[in-house]
Amino acid sequence: MKSATESGDSSVASRIELARKYRGLTQKTLAQHVGVSQPAIHKWEKGVTNAKRPLETIARICQVNVEWLESGQGLMIPLEGDQEGELASRLPEIAVQVGVLEKRVRKILQEFAEIRECLSRLHRELALPCLDRSATRGACLDPLAPPAPNAGRHSRATSPTIPE
């Protein structure tokens, strides 16, 4: 069964699980701090039962905003002093930096795809074994890889026999 956070669910259940994991707690440890059983935590995280009553306690233990835990509104992590105002004033700058990074990542991915295509073409032209192991269910050999231990007699990794 997929967890609430793995399925992309933005429910209270997924936020409880996210908060617990953010804090590095197991379900059992959180249960001990809240004063409930581990199966109760499991049911809350799966959305089987409602965890309305102890949300403030969970928020305090996990050091997250109770408003975020209850509704998904606001920031997950509480900010101190005027950190929220400072963060808000820097959002345009942060957005620009994210955009620049996104363009760089796209360019790197494009270059990677071009390099991979060149390598594949080179391997085809030189009749070398493929680079993509999935194409031959793992049987494909990388010509630059070290020889496999206990390689069989038909392996490329075997050395020729030298007559005495």
C-alpha positions as CSV (number, residue, x, y, z in Angstrom):
1,M,0.0,0.0,0.0
2,K,1.4,3.4,-1.0
3,S,1.8,6.0,1.8
4,A,-0.1,9.2,1.7
5,T,3.0,11.2,0.8
6,E,4.1,8.7,-1.9
7,S,0.7,9.1,-3.6
8,G,1.0,12.9,-3.6
9,D,-2.0,13.3,-1.3
10,S,-2.2,16.6,0.5
11,S,-4.4,15.5,3.3
12,V,-4.0,15.8,7.0
13,A,-2.8,12.1,6.9
14,S,0.0,12.9,4.5
15,R,1.0,15.9,6.5
16,I,1.2,13.9,9.7
17,E,3.5,11.4,8.0
18,L,5.6,14.2,6.4
19,A,5.9,16.0,9.8
20,R,6.9,12.7,11.6
21,K,9.5,11.9,8.9
22,Y,10.8,15.5,8.9
23,R,11.5,15.2,12.6
24,G,13.1,11.8,12.1
25,L,10.6,9.9,14.3
26,T,9.3,6.4,13.9
27,Q,5.6,5.8,14.3
28,K,6.3,4.0,17.6
29,T,8.3,7.0,19.0
30,L,5.7,9.5,17.9
31,A,3.0,7.3,19.4
32,Q,4.8,7.3,22.8
33,H,5.2,11.1,22.8
34,V,1.5,11.6,21.9
35,G,0.3,8.9,24.3
36,V,-1.4,6.6,21.8
37,S,-0.5,3.2,20.2
38,Q,1.7,2.8,17.1
39,P,-1.3,1.4,15.1
40,A,-3.2,4.6,15.9
41,I,-0.4,6.6,14.2
42,H,-0.4,4.2,11.3
43,K,-4.2,4.7,10.9
44,W,-3.9,8.5,11.0
45,E,-1.1,8.5,8.4
46,K,-3.2,6.2,6.1
47,G,-6.3,8.4,6.6
48,V,-8.2,5.4,8.1
49,T,-9.1,7.4,11.3
50,N,-9.3,11.1,12.1
51,A,-6.5,12.6,14.2
52,K,-8.1,16.0,14.9
53,R,-7.8,15.9,18.7
54,P,-4.0,15.4,19.0
55,L,-2.9,17.6,16.1
56,E,-1.6,20.4,18.4
57,T,0.5,17.8,20.3
58,I,1.8,16.2,17.0
59,A,2.7,19.7,15.7
60,R,4.6,20.6,18.9
61,I,6.5,17.2,19.0
62,C,7.3,17.4,15.3
63,Q,8.1,21.1,15.5
64,V,5.8,22.1,12.6
65,N,3.1,24.8,12.3
66,V,-0.3,23.5,13.7
67,E,-2.1,25.5,11.0
68,W,-0.1,23.8,8.3
69,L,-0.7,20.4,9.9
70,E,-4.5,21.0,10.2
71,S,-5.2,22.6,6.8
72,G,-2.1,22.7,4.7
73,Q,-2.1,26.5,4.8
74,G,1.0,28.4,5.7
75,L,4.6,27.2,6.1
76,M,5.4,23.7,7.4
77,I,8.2,25.0,9.6
78,P,7.5,27.8,12.0
79,L,9.6,30.9,11.4
80,E,10.9,33.1,14.3
81,G,10.7,36.8,14.5
82,D,10.4,38.6,11.1
83,Q,11.8,35.6,9.2
84,E,8.5,35.3,7.3
85,G,8.6,38.9,6.2
86,E,12.3,38.6,5.1
87,L,11.5,35.4,3.2
88,A,8.5,37.0,1.5
89,S,10.7,40.0,0.4
90,R,13.3,37.6,-1.1
91,L,10.8,35.4,-3.0
92,P,11.2,37.3,-6.4
93,E,15.0,36.9,-6.1
94,I,14.6,33.2,-5.2
95,A,12.2,32.7,-8.2
96,V,14.7,34.2,-10.6
97,Q,17.4,31.9,-9.2
98,V,15.2,28.8,-9.5
99,G,14.5,29.8,-13.1
100,V,18.2,30.1,-13.9
101,L,18.9,26.7,-12.3
102,E,16.0,25.2,-14.2
103,K,17.5,26.4,-17.5
104,R,20.9,25.0,-16.5
105,V,19.5,21.6,-15.6
106,R,17.6,21.5,-18.9
107,K,20.8,22.3,-20.8
108,I,22.8,19.7,-18.9
109,L,20.1,17.1,-19.6
110,Q,20.1,18.0,-23.3
111,E,23.9,17.7,-23.4
112,F,23.7,14.4,-21.7
113,A,21.2,13.0,-24.2
114,E,23.5,14.2,-27.1
115,I,26.5,12.6,-25.5
116,R,24.6,9.3,-25.0
117,E,23.4,9.4,-28.6
118,C,27.0,9.9,-29.8
119,L,28.3,7.1,-27.6
120,S,25.5,4.8,-28.9
121,R,26.4,5.7,-32.5
122,L,30.1,5.1,-31.9
123,H,29.4,1.7,-30.4
124,R,27.2,0.8,-33.4
125,E,29.9,1.9,-35.8
126,L,32.6,0.0,-34.0
127,A,30.4,-3.0,-33.4
128,L,31.0,-2.8,-29.7
129,P,28.6,-4.2,-27.1
130,C,25.8,-1.9,-26.2
131,L,25.9,0.5,-23.2
132,D,22.2,0.0,-22.3
133,R,22.1,-3.2,-20.2
134,S,18.3,-3.2,-20.2
135,A,18.3,-3.9,-24.0
136,T,19.7,-7.3,-23.5
137,R,18.5,-8.1,-20.0
138,G,21.8,-7.4,-18.3
139,A,24.0,-9.5,-20.7
140,C,25.5,-6.4,-22.4
141,L,29.1,-5.7,-21.5
142,D,30.7,-2.3,-21.0
143,P,34.0,-2.3,-23.0
144,L,35.6,0.0,-20.4
145,A,34.6,-2.1,-17.4
146,P,37.1,-4.3,-15.6
147,P,36.8,-8.0,-16.3
148,A,34.3,-9.9,-14.2
149,P,35.7,-12.3,-11.7
150,N,35.4,-16.0,-12.7
151,A,34.6,-15.0,-16.3
152,G,33.6,-17.9,-18.5
153,R,35.6,-19.1,-21.4
154,H,33.3,-17.2,-23.9
155,S,33.6,-13.9,-22.1
156,R,35.5,-11.0,-23.7
157,A,37.3,-10.7,-20.4
158,T,39.3,-13.9,-20.9
159,S,42.9,-13.6,-21.9
160,P,44.4,-15.7,-24.7
161,T,46.2,-18.9,-23.8
162,I,49.9,-18.7,-24.3
163,P,51.5,-22.0,-25.5
164,E,54.6,-23.1,-23.6
